[in-house]
Amino acid sequence: MARLAVFDLDGTLVNSLRDLADSINLVRGSFGLPPLSSDAVRGCIGDGLRKLVEKALAGNRYDWESAVARMKAVYGEHLTDHTRLFPGGEEGLVRLRDAGVILALVSNKDSRESRTILDRNGALEYFSDLVGGDSGYALKPAPDALLSLRAKYSVSPRDCWMVGDHFTDMEAGRRAGFRRIFCAYGFGELRGETPDFTVNSFPEIAETILDH
């Protein structure tokens, strides 16, 4: 029986907080603004790059498209300065793949950036599909990308999993009828969503999926 596990990227597969914070602070500096703390940047992550820029520059006057373009350029140069898989990430992905679980990535981050991060961390090969924020689907929490993947592989909803660290992942999973794993070690928050399972480390993800 086929099983499908859809992963979020930032805060779920990789710890990208430092590179995102460094990049947005370079952009803020170019506008003459002081840097934000890592905790402040953490609260801006999860809804795609445009929303990150909007939240990180909130309350300040700036040219929107110029700021977004600047962030894309700056972040593109610093994608993997410090961004790495969370501990146990590769081992967990190998375990799932070897058990026959179909692995897919659905991120609100653009496809090129997502692919580059996975590739440079040696994890791209484990994923059958990669859906970025520029792939033509509505961004999470919309369930569109998840429903498309479920249909593509003809997997029962009972055997579909959404793995993420933010309410957008949990809502998307709920609306798609997936079982949901919340990664409490990540950046996000639940905002009222009630996941089926909560994990505190990456290795627990494989254990949860394979045991249920």
ChimeraX commands (.cxc) that place a marker at each C-alpha (Angstrom):
marker #1 position 0.00,0.00,0.00 radius 0.5
marker #1 position 1.46,3.35,-1.05 radius 0.5
marker #1 position 2.26,6.00,1.52 radius 0.5
marker #1 position 3.00,9.68,0.86 radius 0.5
marker #1 position 4.87,12.07,3.15 radius 0.5
marker #1 position 4.86,15.75,2.19 radius 0.5
marker #1 position 7.46,17.89,3.93 radius 0.5
marker #1 position 7.75,21.60,4.51 radius 0.5
marker #1 position 11.28,23.02,4.14 radius 0.5
marker #1 position 12.22,25.87,6.50 radius 0.5
marker #1 position 11.98,24.84,10.13 radius 0.5
marker #1 position 11.06,21.27,9.19 radius 0.5
marker #1 position 13.81,19.84,7.00 radius 0.5
marker #1 position 16.41,22.57,7.36 radius 0.5
marker #1 position 17.43,25.14,9.93 radius 0.5
marker #1 position 17.62,28.21,7.73 radius 0.5
marker #1 position 16.97,30.84,10.40 radius 0.5
marker #1 position 20.45,32.36,10.47 radius 0.5
marker #1 position 20.71,32.78,6.69 radius 0.5
marker #1 position 17.23,34.28,6.48 radius 0.5
marker #1 position 17.95,36.63,9.38 radius 0.5
marker #1 position 21.32,37.68,7.99 radius 0.5
marker #1 position 19.82,38.32,4.56 radius 0.5
marker #1 position 16.82,40.33,5.74 radius 0.5
marker #1 position 19.10,42.38,7.99 radius 0.5
marker #1 position 21.33,43.19,5.04 radius 0.5
marker #1 position 18.22,44.42,3.24 radius 0.5
marker #1 position 17.12,46.41,6.28 radius 0.5
marker #1 position 20.59,47.91,6.49 radius 0.5
marker #1 position 20.38,49.01,2.86 radius 0.5
marker #1 position 17.28,51.01,3.85 radius 0.5
marker #1 position 19.05,52.50,6.85 radius 0.5
marker #1 position 17.16,50.32,9.34 radius 0.5
marker #1 position 18.66,48.54,12.36 radius 0.5
marker #1 position 18.92,44.73,12.40 radius 0.5
marker #1 position 16.21,42.50,13.79 radius 0.5
marker #1 position 16.86,39.77,16.32 radius 0.5
marker #1 position 16.69,36.13,15.25 radius 0.5
marker #1 position 13.51,35.73,17.28 radius 0.5
marker #1 position 11.89,38.65,15.45 radius 0.5
marker #1 position 12.83,37.16,12.06 radius 0.5
marker #1 position 11.57,33.76,13.20 radius 0.5
marker #1 position 8.10,35.25,13.53 radius 0.5
marker #1 position 8.22,36.46,9.92 radius 0.5
marker #1 position 8.97,33.06,8.35 radius 0.5
marker #1 position 6.44,30.64,6.86 radius 0.5
marker #1 position 4.42,32.56,4.29 radius 0.5
marker #1 position 6.96,32.98,1.50 radius 0.5
marker #1 position 9.61,35.56,0.74 radius 0.5
marker #1 position 7.26,38.42,-0.09 radius 0.5
marker #1 position 5.50,38.13,3.25 radius 0.5
marker #1 position 8.85,37.86,5.00 radius 0.5
marker #1 position 9.94,41.17,3.48 radius 0.5
marker #1 position 6.58,42.77,4.25 radius 0.5
marker #1 position 6.68,41.72,7.90 radius 0.5
marker #1 position 10.38,42.52,8.37 radius 0.5
marker #1 position 9.96,46.03,6.95 radius 0.5
marker #1 position 6.54,46.72,8.45 radius 0.5
marker #1 position 6.02,50.30,9.55 radius 0.5
marker #1 position 8.69,51.69,7.23 radius 0.5
marker #1 position 8.35,53.40,3.88 radius 0.5
marker #1 position 10.01,51.54,1.03 radius 0.5
marker #1 position 9.50,50.59,-2.58 radius 0.5
marker #1 position 7.83,47.18,-2.38 radius 0.5
marker #1 position 9.16,45.60,-5.57 radius 0.5
marker #1 position 12.63,47.00,-5.00 radius 0.5
marker #1 position 12.73,45.54,-1.50 radius 0.5
marker #1 position 11.55,42.11,-2.67 radius 0.5
marker #1 position 14.04,42.08,-5.54 radius 0.5
marker #1 position 16.82,43.07,-3.17 radius 0.5
marker #1 position 15.92,40.29,-0.76 radius 0.5
marker #1 position 15.85,37.72,-3.57 radius 0.5
marker #1 position 19.28,38.80,-4.73 radius 0.5
marker #1 position 20.82,38.93,-1.26 radius 0.5
marker #1 position 19.30,35.68,-0.04 radius 0.5
marker #1 position 20.27,33.96,-3.28 radius 0.5
marker #1 position 23.90,34.62,-2.36 radius 0.5
marker #1 position 23.52,33.25,1.18 radius 0.5
marker #1 position 21.14,30.29,0.80 radius 0.5
marker #1 position 23.41,27.76,2.45 radius 0.5
marker #1 position 26.01,29.75,4.36 radius 0.5
marker #1 position 24.67,28.14,7.53 radius 0.5
marker #1 position 21.52,26.30,6.40 radius 0.5
marker #1 position 21.73,22.59,7.14 radius 0.5
marker #1 position 19.42,19.63,7.61 radius 0.5
marker #1 position 18.23,19.24,11.15 radius 0.5
marker #1 position 20.08,16.52,13.10 radius 0.5
marker #1 position 19.04,13.08,11.93 radius 0.5
marker #1 position 17.54,14.52,8.75 radius 0.5
marker #1 position 19.31,12.43,6.15 radius 0.5
marker #1 position 19.01,9.24,8.17 radius 0.5
marker #1 position 15.28,9.83,8.60 radius 0.5
marker #1 position 14.75,10.47,4.90 radius 0.5
marker #1 position 16.72,7.34,3.97 radius 0.5
marker #1 position 14.66,5.26,6.39 radius 0.5
marker #1 position 11.40,6.51,4.91 radius 0.5
marker #1 position 12.55,6.08,1.33 radius 0.5
marker #1 position 13.83,2.56,1.98 radius 0.5
marker #1 position 10.46,1.70,3.51 radius 0.5
marker #1 position 8.79,2.69,0.24 radius 0.5
marker #1 position 7.29,5.99,1.41 radius 0.5
marker #1 position 6.93,8.54,-1.42 radius 0.5
marker #1 position 8.60,11.77,-0.33 radius 0.5
marker #1 position 7.60,15.20,-1.62 radius 0.5
marker #1 position 8.42,18.77,-0.69 radius 0.5
marker #1 position 5.84,21.56,-0.65 radius 0.5
marker #1 position 7.30,24.92,0.35 radius 0.5
marker #1 position 6.16,28.52,0.10 radius 0.5
marker #1 position 9.77,29.27,-0.83 radius 0.5
marker #1 position 10.48,29.47,-4.57 radius 0.5
marker #1 position 11.38,26.22,-6.33 radius 0.5
marker #1 position 14.90,27.23,-7.35 radius 0.5
marker #1 position 15.86,28.20,-3.82 radius 0.5
marker #1 position 14.28,25.06,-2.35 radius 0.5
marker #1 position 15.98,22.81,-4.88 radius 0.5
marker #1 position 19.36,24.46,-4.32 radius 0.5
marker #1 position 19.13,24.09,-0.55 radius 0.5
marker #1 position 18.21,20.41,-0.78 radius 0.5
marker #1 position 20.87,19.73,-3.40 radius 0.5
marker #1 position 23.66,21.41,-1.45 radius 0.5
marker #1 position 22.64,19.42,1.62 radius 0.5
marker #1 position 22.65,16.13,-0.29 radius 0.5
marker #1 position 18.92,15.57,0.19 radius 0.5
marker #1 position 17.41,16.35,-3.22 radius 0.5
marker #1 position 17.67,12.75,-4.40 radius 0.5
marker #1 position 15.21,11.55,-1.77 radius 0.5
marker #1 position 12.27,13.58,-3.09 radius 0.5
marker #1 position 10.03,12.47,-5.93 radius 0.5
marker #1 position 8.42,15.91,-6.24 radius 0.5
marker #1 position 9.31,19.47,-5.29 radius 0.5
marker #1 position 6.58,22.12,-5.29 radius 0.5
marker #1 position 7.70,25.67,-4.59 radius 0.5
marker #1 position 5.78,28.87,-4.07 radius 0.5
marker #1 position 6.22,29.70,-7.74 radius 0.5
marker #1 position 4.87,26.38,-9.03 radius 0.5
marker #1 position 1.40,27.67,-9.88 radius 0.5
marker #1 position -0.44,26.43,-6.79 radius 0.5
marker #1 position -1.88,28.68,-4.12 radius 0.5
marker #1 position 0.50,28.98,-1.18 radius 0.5
marker #1 position -0.09,26.98,1.98 radius 0.5
marker #1 position -2.39,26.95,3.92 radius 0.5
marker #1 position -4.25,26.26,0.67 radius 0.5
marker #1 position -4.34,22.46,0.17 radius 0.5
marker #1 position -4.05,22.52,-3.63 radius 0.5
marker #1 position -0.50,21.18,-3.95 radius 0.5
marker #1 position -1.16,18.41,-1.44 radius 0.5
marker #1 position -4.35,17.32,-3.19 radius 0.5
marker #1 position -2.50,17.25,-6.51 radius 0.5
marker #1 position 0.21,15.00,-5.09 radius 0.5
marker #1 position -2.31,12.68,-3.49 radius 0.5
marker #1 position -4.10,12.32,-6.82 radius 0.5
marker #1 position -0.84,11.85,-8.73 radius 0.5
marker #1 position 0.16,8.84,-6.64 radius 0.5
marker #1 position -3.39,7.55,-5.95 radius 0.5
marker #1 position -2.76,7.36,-2.21 radius 0.5
marker #1 position -5.54,7.00,0.33 radius 0.5
marker #1 position -5.88,10.05,2.61 radius 0.5
marker #1 position -5.23,7.73,5.56 radius 0.5
marker #1 position -1.77,7.06,4.14 radius 0.5
marker #1 position -0.92,10.70,3.39 radius 0.5
marker #1 position 1.12,12.78,5.83 radius 0.5
marker #1 position 1.87,16.49,6.06 radius 0.5
marker #1 position 5.01,17.23,8.05 radius 0.5
marker #1 position 5.64,20.84,9.04 radius 0.5
marker #1 position 6.40,23.36,11.75 radius 0.5
marker #1 position 3.78,26.04,11.12 radius 0.5
marker #1 position 0.01,26.45,11.21 radius 0.5
marker #1 position 0.06,26.90,7.42 radius 0.5
marker #1 position 1.35,23.33,7.06 radius 0.5
marker #1 position -1.14,21.96,9.56 radius 0.5
marker #1 position -4.08,23.78,7.99 radius 0.5
marker #1 position -3.09,22.66,4.50 radius 0.5
marker #1 position -2.85,19.09,5.74 radius 0.5
marker #1 position -6.21,19.26,7.48 radius 0.5
marker #1 position -7.94,20.69,4.44 radius 0.5
marker #1 position -6.38,17.99,2.25 radius 0.5
marker #1 position -7.45,15.21,4.62 radius 0.5
marker #1 position -3.84,14.27,5.46 radius 0.5
marker #1 position -2.60,13.11,8.83 radius 0.5
marker #1 position -0.38,15.79,10.29 radius 0.5
marker #1 position 2.92,15.84,12.15 radius 0.5
marker #1 position 3.90,19.08,13.86 radius 0.5
marker #1 position 7.63,19.69,14.27 radius 0.5
marker #1 position 7.91,21.49,17.60 radius 0.5
marker #1 position 11.65,22.01,17.05 radius 0.5
marker #1 position 10.97,24.39,14.14 radius 0.5
marker #1 position 10.19,28.07,13.76 radius 0.5
marker #1 position 6.42,28.24,13.57 radius 0.5
marker #1 position 3.32,28.08,15.73 radius 0.5
marker #1 position 0.07,26.17,15.68 radius 0.5
marker #1 position -2.41,29.06,16.05 radius 0.5
marker #1 position -5.23,26.76,17.05 radius 0.5
marker #1 position -4.46,23.86,14.71 radius 0.5
marker #1 position -4.49,20.42,16.35 radius 0.5
marker #1 position -1.98,18.05,14.72 radius 0.5
marker #1 position -2.31,14.30,14.93 radius 0.5
marker #1 position 1.22,13.96,16.25 radius 0.5
marker #1 position 3.90,16.28,17.62 radius 0.5
marker #1 position 7.62,15.52,17.40 radius 0.5
marker #1 position 10.61,17.17,19.05 radius 0.5
marker #1 position 13.33,15.85,16.73 radius 0.5
marker #1 position 13.64,14.77,13.11 radius 0.5
marker #1 position 14.18,11.04,13.81 radius 0.5
marker #1 position 10.74,10.92,15.46 radius 0.5
marker #1 position 9.13,11.75,12.10 radius 0.5
marker #1 position 10.12,8.45,10.49 radius 0.5
marker #1 position 9.18,6.54,13.62 radius 0.5
marker #1 position 5.73,8.14,13.67 radius 0.5
marker #1 position 4.96,7.50,10.00 radius 0.5
marker #1 position 6.25,3.95,9.95 radius 0.5
marker #1 position 4.58,2.99,13.22 radius 0.5
marker #1 position 1.16,4.31,12.22 radius 0.5
marker link #1:1,2 radius 0.2
marker link #1:2,3 radius 0.2
marker link #1:3,4 radius 0.2
marker link #1:4,5 radius 0.2
marker link #1:5,6 radius 0.2
marker link #1:6,7 radius 0.2
marker link #1:7,8 radius 0.2
marker link #1:8,9 radius 0.2
marker link #1:9,10 radius 0.2
marker link #1:10,11 radius 0.2
marker link #1:11,12 radius 0.2
marker link #1:12,13 radius 0.2
marker link #1:13,14 radius 0.2
marker link #1:14,15 radius 0.2
marker link #1:15,16 radius 0.2
marker link #1:16,17 radius 0.2
marker link #1:17,18 radius 0.2
marker link #1:18,19 radius 0.2
marker link #1:19,20 radius 0.2
marker link #1:20,21 radius 0.2
marker link #1:21,22 radius 0.2
marker link #1:22,23 radius 0.2
marker link #1:23,24 radius 0.2
marker link #1:24,25 radius 0.2
marker link #1:25,26 radius 0.2
marker link #1:26,27 radius 0.2
marker link #1:27,28 radius 0.2
marker link #1:28,29 radius 0.2
marker link #1:29,30 radius 0.2
marker link #1:30,31 radius 0.2
marker link #1:31,32 radius 0.2
marker link #1:32,33 radius 0.2
marker link #1:33,34 radius 0.2
marker link #1:34,35 radius 0.2
marker link #1:35,36 radius 0.2
marker link #1:36,37 radius 0.2
marker link #1:37,38 radius 0.2
marker link #1:38,39 radius 0.2
marker link #1:39,40 radius 0.2
marker link #1:40,41 radius 0.2
marker link #1:41,42 radius 0.2
marker link #1:42,43 radius 0.2
marker link #1:43,44 radius 0.2
marker link #1:44,45 radius 0.2
marker link #1:45,46 radius 0.2
marker link #1:46,47 radius 0.2
marker link #1:47,48 radius 0.2
marker link #1:48,49 radius 0.2
marker link #1:49,50 radius 0.2
marker link #1:50,51 radius 0.2
marker link #1:51,52 radius 0.2
marker link #1:52,53 radius 0.2
marker link #1:53,54 radius 0.2
marker link #1:54,55 radius 0.2
marker link #1:55,56 radius 0.2
marker link #1:56,57 radius 0.2
marker link #1:57,58 radius 0.2
marker link #1:58,59 radius 0.2
marker link #1:59,60 radius 0.2
marker link #1:60,61 radius 0.2
marker link #1:61,62 radius 0.2
marker link #1:62,63 radius 0.2
marker link #1:63,64 radius 0.2
marker link #1:64,65 radius 0.2
marker link #1:65,66 radius 0.2
marker link #1:66,67 radius 0.2
marker link #1:67,68 radius 0.2
marker link #1:68,69 radius 0.2
marker link #1:69,70 radius 0.2
marker link #1:70,71 radius 0.2
marker link #1:71,72 radius 0.2
marker link #1:72,73 radius 0.2
marker link #1:73,74 radius 0.2
marker link #1:74,75 radius 0.2
marker link #1:75,76 radius 0.2
marker link #1:76,77 radius 0.2
marker link #1:77,78 radius 0.2
marker link #1:78,79 radius 0.2
marker link #1:79,80 radius 0.2
marker link #1:80,81 radius 0.2
marker link #1:81,82 radius 0.2
marker link #1:82,83 radius 0.2
marker link #1:83,84 radius 0.2
marker link #1:84,85 radius 0.2
marker link #1:85,86 radius 0.2
marker link #1:86,87 radius 0.2
marker link #1:87,88 radius 0.2
marker link #1:88,89 radius 0.2
marker link #1:89,90 radius 0.2
marker link #1:90,91 radius 0.2
marker link #1:91,92 radius 0.2
marker link #1:92,93 radius 0.2
marker link #1:93,94 radius 0.2
marker link #1:94,95 radius 0.2
marker link #1:95,96 radius 0.2
marker link #1:96,97 radius 0.2
marker link #1:97,98 radius 0.2
marker link #1:98,99 radius 0.2
marker link #1:99,100 radius 0.2
marker link #1:100,101 radius 0.2
marker link #1:101,102 radius 0.2
marker link #1:102,103 radius 0.2
marker link #1:103,104 radius 0.2
marker link #1:104,105 radius 0.2
marker link #1:105,106 radius 0.2
marker link #1:106,107 radius 0.2
marker link #1:107,108 radius 0.2
marker link #1:108,109 radius 0.2
marker link #1:109,110 radius 0.2
marker link #1:110,111 radius 0.2
marker link #1:111,112 radius 0.2
marker link #1:112,113 radius 0.2
marker link #1:113,114 radius 0.2
marker link #1:114,115 radius 0.2
marker link #1:115,116 radius 0.2
marker link #1:116,117 radius 0.2
marker link #1:117,118 radius 0.2
marker link #1:118,119 radius 0.2
marker link #1:119,120 radius 0.2
marker link #1:120,121 radius 0.2
marker link #1:121,122 radius 0.2
marker link #1:122,123 radius 0.2
marker link #1:123,124 radius 0.2
marker link #1:124,125 radius 0.2
marker link #1:125,126 radius 0.2
marker link #1:126,127 radius 0.2
marker link #1:127,128 radius 0.2
marker link #1:128,129 radius 0.2
marker link #1:129,130 radius 0.2
marker link #1:130,131 radius 0.2
marker link #1:131,132 radius 0.2
marker link #1:132,133 radius 0.2
marker link #1:133,134 radius 0.2
marker link #1:134,135 radius 0.2
marker link #1:135,136 radius 0.2
marker link #1:136,137 radius 0.2
marker link #1:137,138 radius 0.2
marker link #1:138,139 radius 0.2
marker link #1:139,140 radius 0.2
marker link #1:140,141 radius 0.2
marker link #1:141,142 radius 0.2
marker link #1:142,143 radius 0.2
marker link #1:143,144 radius 0.2
marker link #1:144,145 radius 0.2
marker link #1:145,146 radius 0.2
marker link #1:146,147 radius 0.2
marker link #1:147,148 radius 0.2
marker link #1:148,149 radius 0.2
marker link #1:149,150 radius 0.2
marker link #1:150,151 radius 0.2
marker link #1:151,152 radius 0.2
marker link #1:152,153 radius 0.2
marker link #1:153,154 radius 0.2
marker link #1:154,155 radius 0.2
marker link #1:155,156 radius 0.2
marker link #1:156,157 radius 0.2
marker link #1:157,158 radius 0.2
marker link #1:158,159 radius 0.2
marker link #1:159,160 radius 0.2
marker link #1:160,161 radius 0.2
marker link #1:161,162 radius 0.2
marker link #1:162,163 radius 0.2
marker link #1:163,164 radius 0.2
marker link #1:164,165 radius 0.2
marker link #1:165,166 radius 0.2
marker link #1:166,167 radius 0.2
marker link #1:167,168 radius 0.2
marker link #1:168,169 radius 0.2
marker link #1:169,170 radius 0.2
marker link #1:170,171 radius 0.2
marker link #1:171,172 radius 0.2
marker link #1:172,173 radius 0.2
marker link #1:173,174 radius 0.2
marker link #1:174,175 radius 0.2
marker link #1:175,176 radius 0.2
marker link #1:176,177 radius 0.2
marker link #1:177,178 radius 0.2
marker link #1:178,179 radius 0.2
marker link #1:179,180 radius 0.2
marker link #1:180,181 radius 0.2
marker link #1:181,182 radius 0.2
marker link #1:182,183 radius 0.2
marker link #1:183,184 radius 0.2
marker link #1:184,185 radius 0.2
marker link #1:185,186 radius 0.2
marker link #1:186,187 radius 0.2
marker link #1:187,188 radius 0.2
marker link #1:188,189 radius 0.2
marker link #1:189,190 radius 0.2
marker link #1:190,191 radius 0.2
marker link #1:191,192 radius 0.2
marker link #1:192,193 radius 0.2
marker link #1:193,194 radius 0.2
marker link #1:194,195 radius 0.2
marker link #1:195,196 radius 0.2
marker link #1:196,197 radius 0.2
marker link #1:197,198 radius 0.2
marker link #1:198,199 radius 0.2
marker link #1:199,200 radius 0.2
marker link #1:200,201 radius 0.2
marker link #1:201,202 radius 0.2
marker link #1:202,203 radius 0.2
marker link #1:203,204 radius 0.2
marker link #1:204,205 radius 0.2
marker link #1:205,206 radius 0.2
marker link #1:206,207 radius 0.2
marker link #1:207,208 radius 0.2
marker link #1:208,209 radius 0.2
marker link #1:209,210 radius 0.2
marker link #1:210,211 radius 0.2
marker link #1:211,212 radius 0.2
view
